[in-house]
Amino acid sequence: MEYGSRRGADNDMRRGRVFLLACVLLFTVIPCAMAAYNPDAILAQDISTIYVSDFGSDTQLTDQYGTYYVENCFDHNLNTCWAEGVSGDGIGSGIWGRWRVSRGSWCLAGVAIWGGYQKNDDVFYKNGRPCNITVDVYCDGATNTINAKLYDHPRCNLLFFDDYAAFHDEAEVFITLDSVYLGTKYHDTCITDIDLIVLPY
């Protein structure tokens, strides 16, 4: 399959870097325990040769408004989200995603998480949001686990690994809810989107 010219790929990379840098400068979302921001970092959604191949969750919510499917975490749309469907606040629930590289090589630098339901501020605070999470990563034979506390705001949290992994073929990310910020109205805990943070190899 043809993925466009080198110029198009370069433009994708520049757009991804600008977006990621804006997140850091405007939102200050890098947890202290993680490695420092790398100016060459790019979101996987901005790379045409990296794609989500599979995903899943151990639970999902269905209510009078519909079902909050796990695939909503991979559509890059702030108007959709995944919500856990267990009794209580969802502690111990989790989701996972698998990304593949169709061409080229990258370094896996971290994970970007849009916690809560980020459609607007009202629904963000009415629903539960991830607080402490465990992120388990499996990338081309390498493993990495980080425990992080997310900032409680309707923006993106960027979690950078201390050690980057070569990303030539496949990466899987598992996110488990260890604690939550309670919603003011609902006990559902939501995640709007997740993505990989990558670097040129």
Protein Blocks (a to p, Z undefined) as FASTA:
>chain_A
ZZbjfklmmmmmmmmmmmmmmmmmmnopacfkbccddfkbccfklpmkbccfbdcdfbdc
ddfkbccdfklmmnopakbccddfbehjhpoiacddddddfedcdddfbdcddehjfkbm
klmmmpccdfbdcddddeehiacddddddddddbddddddfbdcddfkbccdddddfbdc
ddfkbmcdcdfbdcdddddZZ
